[in-house]
Amino acid sequence: MVHSSKRMYDNVVCGNWDQLHLISILGNSFTNYLTHHTNEALHRQVPYIFKISESVTEGDLPKFMSYPDAFNDTYLLTFHVDCKDPMFQEAYTVDTKSDGDEIIMDET
């Protein structure tokens, strides 16, 4: 998912909420999203990334020296939580939004 938008990542997290501990994502840093956007904006735009952010481990990948700028924000993301845990059961209501060809589905 390298260079995908944060909403696309949010859709993947949402769609796999009950089994995040079983998947990994090769893609952009969630930590960078958190440091470059306000909490209010992230909660509104990507609520699932915001909620799971403290339970993500980002593994660095070796630098691709031929094109060092091409994949400079690429990490292996793993989720170290069972989202069936009551701590993660709070329901989110996400408005259906369209951002080009990406849709965040209403979970209610």
C-alpha positions as CSV (number, residue, x, y, z in Angstrom):
1,M,0.0,0.0,0.0
2,V,3.0,2.3,-0.4
3,H,2.0,5.9,-1.2
4,S,-1.8,5.2,-0.6
5,S,-3.8,7.9,1.1
6,K,-4.5,7.8,4.9
7,R,-8.2,7.2,4.2
8,M,-7.3,4.1,2.2
9,Y,-5.3,2.8,5.2
10,D,-8.2,3.7,7.5
11,N,-10.5,1.6,5.3
12,V,-8.2,-1.4,5.6
13,V,-8.0,-1.0,9.4
14,C,-11.8,-0.6,9.6
15,G,-12.4,-3.6,7.4
16,N,-10.1,-5.8,9.4
17,W,-10.9,-4.5,12.8
18,D,-11.7,-7.8,14.4
19,Q,-8.5,-9.5,13.1
20,L,-5.9,-6.8,13.0
21,H,-3.6,-8.9,15.1
22,L,-3.4,-11.3,12.1
23,I,-2.4,-8.8,9.4
24,S,0.6,-6.7,8.5
25,I,0.7,-3.7,6.2
26,L,3.7,-2.7,4.0
27,G,3.1,1.0,3.7
28,N,3.2,4.6,5.1
29,S,4.0,5.4,8.7
30,F,1.0,5.9,10.9
31,T,3.3,7.8,13.3
32,N,4.0,10.4,10.6
33,Y,0.3,10.9,10.2
34,L,0.0,11.5,13.9
35,T,2.9,14.0,14.1
36,H,1.8,16.0,11.0
37,H,-1.9,16.4,11.7
38,T,-4.0,17.5,14.7
39,N,-5.8,14.9,16.8
40,E,-9.1,16.6,15.9
41,A,-8.4,16.3,12.2
42,L,-7.2,12.7,12.5
43,H,-10.2,11.7,14.6
44,R,-12.5,13.2,12.0
45,Q,-10.7,12.0,8.8
46,V,-9.3,8.6,9.9
47,P,-10.9,7.5,13.1
48,Y,-9.7,3.9,13.0
49,I,-6.0,4.8,12.5
50,F,-6.4,7.3,15.4
51,K,-7.9,4.7,17.7
52,I,-5.4,1.9,16.9
53,S,-2.3,4.2,16.6
54,E,-0.8,3.2,20.0
55,S,-1.0,-0.5,19.2
56,V,1.0,-0.4,15.9
57,T,4.6,-1.3,15.6
58,E,6.5,0.1,12.7
59,G,9.5,-1.8,11.4
60,D,12.1,0.0,9.4
61,L,12.9,-1.4,6.0
62,P,16.4,-1.3,4.5
63,K,17.0,1.9,2.4
64,F,16.7,1.4,-1.3
65,M,19.9,3.2,-2.2
66,S,19.2,3.5,-6.0
67,Y,16.1,5.7,-5.2
68,P,16.4,6.8,-1.6
69,D,13.5,9.3,-1.8
70,A,11.1,6.8,-3.4
71,F,10.4,4.7,-0.4
72,N,11.6,6.8,2.5
73,D,8.3,6.6,4.4
74,T,7.8,2.8,4.0
75,Y,7.4,0.6,7.0
76,L,6.1,-2.8,7.9
77,L,3.2,-2.1,10.2
78,T,2.0,-4.8,12.6
79,F,-0.8,-4.6,15.1
80,H,-0.2,-6.0,18.6
81,V,-3.7,-6.0,20.0
82,D,-6.8,-8.1,19.8
83,C,-9.5,-5.7,18.8
84,K,-12.1,-7.9,20.4
85,D,-10.8,-6.7,23.7
86,P,-13.4,-4.5,25.4
87,M,-11.0,-1.5,25.3
88,F,-11.5,-1.5,21.5
89,Q,-15.2,-2.2,21.4
90,E,-16.3,1.5,21.5
91,A,-18.4,1.9,18.3
92,Y,-17.5,4.6,15.9
93,T,-19.9,6.3,13.6
94,V,-18.2,7.2,10.4
95,D,-20.0,9.4,7.9
96,T,-19.9,8.1,4.3
97,K,-17.4,10.3,2.5
98,S,-16.0,10.2,-1.0
99,D,-12.5,11.3,-1.8
100,G,-12.0,10.3,-5.4
101,D,-12.3,6.6,-5.6
102,E,-12.1,6.0,-1.9
103,I,-15.1,5.5,0.3
104,I,-15.3,5.3,4.1
105,M,-18.4,3.3,4.9
106,D,-20.9,4.1,7.6
107,E,-20.5,1.6,10.4
108,T,-23.9,2.2,12.1
